[in-house]
Amino acid sequence: MKNNAIPKRSDIDAKYKWAIGDLYENDNLWEEDVKKFEADMEAILLYKDHLADGGEGLYKGLQMNDRLNMMLEKIYVYANQKLHEDTTDPKYQTLSAKAQNLSIRYQAVSSFIEPEILSVTMDRFKEMLMEYPSLMKYKQYMEDILRQKKHILPKEMEELLANVYQIAKGPEKIFTMFNNADIKFPVIETDKGETIAISHGRFLSLMESKDRDIRRKTFQGLYHTYEKSENTLACIFNYNVKQATFFARSRHYNSNMEMYLDSSNIPTAVYDNLLQTVGDHLPMLHKYMKLRKRLLGYEELHMYDLYVPVIERGDREYTYEEAKELVLKGLGKMGRDYLKALEEGFQNRWIDVYENEGKRSGAYSWGAYGVHPYVLLNYQKNLKSVFTLAHEMGHALHSYYSDKYQDYLYAGYRIFVAEVASTCNESLLIHYMLQNARDKNEKLYLLNYFLEQFRGTFFRQTMFAEFEKIVHTMSQQGEELTLTALKDVYRDLNRKYYGDEVVIDEEIALEWARIPHFYNPFYVYQYATGFAAAIALSKQIRSKGQAAVNDYMKFLSGGSSRYPIELLKMAGVDMTQKEPIVSAITLFGELLDEFMKLLA
């Protein structure tokens, strides 16, 4: 009997592991930086009660804060990326906790900075600029803090909230440990006698299996595992929402959503426009579900039937080497400089490629200023993993260019634009593959894949966003988020989004319990808005060539030097309007019509 066991990390070839030594060559060097940071961090207190005295003092205090934060970032990223290599390793659980504690301590020590800045009026700041012109570097930083003046509390309260924050992160930390280290999924057996261990990394590829029995067993096996802890998971989730409500109220926001959007200066109308516009066009998604049901030939279309390709393409696999080559070709329109940076990442081990026991699930790009970005994958040799590679390298090169052209203060881009560069890469790649399809069947397969990207990244993430808005509103109104309440809301939203053509299996009512992004509230809507912006940007790059690339590179290099809405406008997209959302839905309709026409 063949056993597809998940390998140990020691069994993975070093060339497929990220070059974590580029951050720190070893743990001892990390410990040295921790000691140095602990010795240095209270030096920021020399500026306490003096930041408003004059331009030079303000500048030097903020410079010291930047230096300490940059050092802390490197410490934090290394500890957590080492933990993500194997979340069961007690050594790196300890290092990660130590880095987290260090971060919390410095937040508390430096919590006086923003309240003191708030005592400086814009008129006084202009005088400081005259006194010390180097302070101009902090102009936007100052304006952004003063913009949020009514939400920043007196020094003592800010220090208290900084200390409470460590406790408030409890639900996220508990869920992360449960979901990555403790949860054990079952092994399923195929009709050929093979055993397959279900894992986070394998779940999607198993749900794409042509064998419906494997899909059903995987679906039920995964959700029945979560069901065993469903009351605990509901409690964790409930208190995650409660901590968001606590901070929103403490900072005098009208809602949790307003607080999370305000950090990037995003009007709540952008969120509501997304929900309303997508909601108005759900019949188009229902039409696609009806077609999927017909093509699969089922009397009933179940939730475990939503990922299997409806167009056969054999058993085509993509090795990691093939995936890199395809991504390079697919992003050819981005120009020589971009491709050179992409190749640098491929050749210099920015990427941790394969799944191993205990490794963090999913995929991400992360890093510390002054060191190249990193990408974590759980590569599975399917088309989805090829696009995940393009997606995460979009994040990585966004960071690469922002770090290259911006000072540390403005290098980190806001979460509202975090998914734009990654999704733009995916859009360029799919259009390249469609143009180079070898035959009608391959084009149908790719169209189906693109339609699935719309369903999963645009429609589904909007459904997630609507779920968040509903449950956070319930909590703000004093309702307890019980297991029953959470499942009822989630079940009803699946009915709304997928329509009458899909059987809403009871297991899916628990899907919220396995979504890590819900522990970073009001993040997921940006997948949908980012998708819409990326569709618009990729269209410009494909139609206008280098001129559009030049505008796009200004966006990639902008970091947070301007607000996200302004950066996107520089590249030619206005997300305060419904037009980008409508345009993306229009493209979905056009792709669906082309798909149906080719099938006729």
HUPEDA-V162943 format. One record per helix or strand of 2 or more residues. SS is the DSSP state (A for helix, B for strand). FROM is the first residue (numbers start at 1). TO is the last residue. If there is no record, write none. Layout:
# HUPEDA-V162943
<<SS | FROM | TO> <SS | FROM | TO>>
This chain:
# HUPEDA-V162943
<<B | 3 | 4> <A | 9 | 11> <A | 14 | 16> <A | 20 | 22> <A | 27 | 47> <A | 55 | 85> <A | 90 | 109> <A | 112 | 117> <A | 122 | 131> <A | 133 | 147> <A | 149 | 151> <A | 155 | 168> <A | 170 | 182> <B | 187 | 189> <B | 195 | 197> <A | 200 | 207> <A | 212 | 227> <A | 230 | 250> <A | 256 | 262> <A | 268 | 280> <A | 282 | 296> <B | 301 | 302> <A | 303 | 305> <A | 320 | 330> <A | 332 | 334> <A | 336 | 347> <B | 351 | 352> <B | 364 | 366> <B | 374 | 376> <A | 383 | 405> <A | 408 | 411> <A | 415 | 417> <A | 420 | 435> <A | 440 | 476> <A | 483 | 498> <B | 502 | 503> <A | 506 | 514> <A | 516 | 519> <A | 525 | 544> <A | 546 | 556> <A | 564 | 571> <A | 579 | 599>>
